[in-house]
Every structure is written in structure tokens, then in C-alpha cells.
Amino acid sequence: MDAELAFKERHRIGDGIVVELVAWQLPRKPAGSEHSFKYRLALIVRGVNVLRYDNEAGKGDHRHIGRREFAYHFVDLDQLKIDFWRDVEEWQKQQSGS
């Protein structure tokens, strides 16, 4: 089995603000992960990643908020999207002062 694209999305959610979501189903688990998906979900503001979920080889599942990195407990792709969009909404609230 070759790698199979699970989803690839790009959303413009504001002036200079883009969300990119990409996930692949791999034939085997990537190094450091307990599942067979390779993914990156990013909130990019004027070319800078301000929020990113990924499972970089050897590091396993984690998320970046600004310059800080946190472990992430991967359940499935649906939950990954839910968690990511929740963090995007939280970021938007912080930016608006709400």
C-alpha cells in the first residue's frame, strides 16, 4: 500500500490568515507515532506559523502554540480536526480581545 491522501484543505479565514490541513494514511506508523497517519495542520498569519499540530518524525504527536511545544494525544483524524479548530477559535478570541 502506498501513502494515501486522507485530506488536504486550505482556508483563508482573514486578511493574511490561512489555515492549512494535510493528512496522509501511511502503510506503517511514522517514527514516534502509535498510528499510521502523517499530518500537519497549521494556522499561518502573514507567513508565520502561530499554531501547528504535527507528528514530525521521531517527535510523535505534538502541537505548537507560538514558540511553545506541547504533547498531543492523537485519537483519530476527526478528533484531530476538532481539537485544531478549537485552538484556532481560541486564538481568534484572543486576537479580538474577547
GIFENSUL-V462384 format. One record per residue. N is the residue number from 1. RES is the residue in one letter. SS is DSSP state (H for helix, E for strand, C for the rest). OMEGA is omega as a letter, one per 30 degrees, with the letter a starting at -180 (none if undefined). Layout:
# GIFENSUL-V462384
N:RES:SS:OMEGA, N:RES:SS:OMEGA
This chain:
# GIFENSUL-V462384
1:M:C:l, 2:D:C:l, 3:A:C:a, 4:E:E:l, 5:L:E:l, 6:A:E:l, 7:F:E:l, 8:K:E:a, 9:E:E:l, 10:R:E:a, 11:H:E:l, 12:R:E:a, 13:I:E:l, 14:G:E:l, 15:D:C:a, 16:G:C:a, 17:I:E:a, 18:V:E:l, 19:V:E:l, 20:E:E:l, 21:L:E:a, 22:V:E:l, 23:A:E:l, 24:W:E:l, 25:Q:E:a, 26:L:C:l, 27:P:C:l, 28:R:C:a, 29:K:C:l, 30:P:C:l, 31:A:C:l, 32:G:C:a, 33:S:C:l, 34:E:C:a, 35:H:C:a, 36:S:C:l, 37:F:E:l, 38:K:E:a, 39:Y:E:l, 40:R:E:l, 41:L:E:a, 42:A:E:l, 43:L:E:a, 44:I:E:a, 45:V:E:a, 46:R:C:l, 47:G:C:a, 48:V:E:l, 49:N:E:l, 50:V:E:l, 51:L:E:l, 52:R:E:l, 53:Y:E:l, 54:D:E:l, 55:N:C:l, 56:E:C:a, 57:A:C:l, 58:G:C:a, 59:K:C:a, 60:G:C:a, 61:D:C:l, 62:H:E:l, 63:R:E:l, 64:H:E:l, 65:I:E:a, 66:G:C:a, 67:R:C:a, 68:R:E:a, 69:E:E:a, 70:F:E:l, 71:A:E:l, 72:Y:C:l, 73:H:C:a, 74:F:C:l, 75:V:C:l, 76:D:C:a, 77:L:H:l, 78:D:H:l, 79:Q:H:l, 80:L:H:l, 81:K:H:l, 82:I:H:a, 83:D:H:a, 84:F:H:a, 85:W:H:l, 86:R:H:l, 87:D:H:l, 88:V:H:l, 89:E:H:l, 90:E:H:l, 91:W:H:a, 92:Q:H:l, 93:K:H:l, 94:Q:H:a, 95:Q:H:a, 96:S:H:l, 97:G:C:l, 98:S:C:none
